[in-house]
Amino acid sequence: MTAVAAQKEGTGARILRVLLTQRIALLAVLIVAVVVTFFIQDAGGYLTASYDFDYMSASLISAVPLAMLGLAELLVILSGRGGIDLSVGAIVSLAGMVFGFAYGEWGWPLWAAIILTAGFGALCGAVNGFLVSYIGFPALIATLATYYAFKSIAIVINNQEPISTAPIQKLFSISKSVELPLFGQYVPDIPLGIFTFLLPTVVAVWLLLARTAYGRRLYAIGTNDVAARWSGLPVRDTRFKAYVYAGLLAGLVAVVTVGQFASARPDAGVSGNGMALPAITIAVLGGVAITGGIGRVAGVVLATLLIVWLNAGILLAFIGNEGSQYQLLALGAVLVFAALLNGLTNRRYGGTS
């Protein structure tokens, strides 16, 4: 009996170890738990509307900007030395206005306006990278300062007015849902932005981190930049580029948000609680160590799904606007949970994978 109990305890300990050290497995379990919980509540009539696969698919529209900014935070946090970017939401706002001018008022072709917007976002990221990597400012202070600067410029650049010309309004079509080929009749329609923006970004960031010398350098300097410097790695340049890439992703998110709002809004990335804090929460929940050097693209993607479907269910669990307030509570609770989990895993097992 004792041997059986010990065997069961050993199995439980192994399962716990897998869940704590393999963030992908833990997130998959949490996603299933959240979805099943809301399905049960829906079947019992406790929700204000139906929580089904169609609703879950439609809610993925908000996953596009969140996941892309989560990947941006992944890059800067991986660089170590307290790497973080509080300005990504403000970059979204300012780059969105630049896109509004280029495509909505100056008559640029869509492809050229997108390239300009992404390049402008990268330029904003370069400002952050220069302050952090070459001047030596703490990332928290540097990106907080640029957050205020970019936010202010976005507001005054068009006298606090959004840009809602006809070409901009027609961009709402990129937010529509489309039927998948071959088996689309058997599954819900998927938001177009998943295929046009999110999936290419996920693949590009994964390739950057897993298949390039730059990705290996980024992990190395995030783990120990002193050892990396003594090994001859270009620490400053590597960290600088992380912020540039993060700004580029924020520029692409600006195009997404303009399409979703059918308007280039000066507060698109900073209204309410902004986009930066949810993005940081997703990165940390996805297993990115705030100390740097640890993090995976798959973790960020799964963490985004968890947050999006959790928020979607919370909206249906309350009447009126109460759900949005409880979403903030859930976001804060998730952030605390993720931080505690990362700390526990690092102390007990030496980190996640």
ABEGO torsion letter per residue (X at the ends): XAAAAAAAAAAAAAAAAAAAABAAAAAAAAAAAAAAAAAAAAAAGABABBBBAAAAAAAAAAAAAAAAAAAAAAAAAAAEGGBBBAAAAAAAAAAAAAAAAAAAAAGBBAAAAAAAAAAAAAAAAAAAAAAAAAAGBBAAAAAAAAAAAAAAAAAAAAGGBBBABAAAAAAAAAABBBBBBGAAAABBBBBAAAAAAAAAAAAAAAAAAAABAAAAAAAAAAABAAAAAAAGBBAAAAAAAAAAAAAAAAAAAAAAAAAAAGBBBAAAAABEAEAAAAAAAAAAAAGBBAAEGBEBAAAAAAAAAAAAAAAAAAAAABBEAAAAAAAAAAAAAAAAAAAAAAAAAAAAAGEBX
